[in-house]
Amino acid sequence: MVKYTNQFLAKLEDLIAESDYILRYEKGSFKAGYCLLREQKIIIINKFFTMEGKINALLEIIRIVPLETTKFSEKNVKLYEELTKMEVSI
């Protein structure tokens, strides 16, 4: 399911963009590759991470943070459901 490509990264970024969260790539020394500011609904990914690292960080955030799916397009609802089911099956 997980493909480490620019297209898959773009799909994850699009999914976050349709949620209430703002996704930013910033430099920093984040322990896990991302910083999550829940009160401000900002997701910050370390911009120096590889594509694989960025995808893994976004997948972890999508599994941890409940996203409001009412604003999602049909394709993003389907992707979100697949990603959240993937966590259960692991």
Steps between C-alpha positions, in 0.01 A plus 500: 500500500768750598701617201798723564448728200445870447143424389416320825656783701284745304189291582583515871563874480165544323328298771647725772413812297132404501504458878509775761877463535767707328802308370837672499851381422753668728853428612547382853624225722177311550545168671253313281518720193194708575358743751126510564344811649147387584363827632597679179436198275839521331706203386869574449715246319878526494579625151837325497339157527509270202179436309464168685541678834240762409250235390556294815458809721177598323364144525574494872326834551197393296468190719538693829301817433127467433425702186159646421394325179189706424702736277683220318442415136385145421848384401651642820231337716586167337876558549449603864292188570766279339777663703313470829405136428863427420590585862252246634626221275866548593 
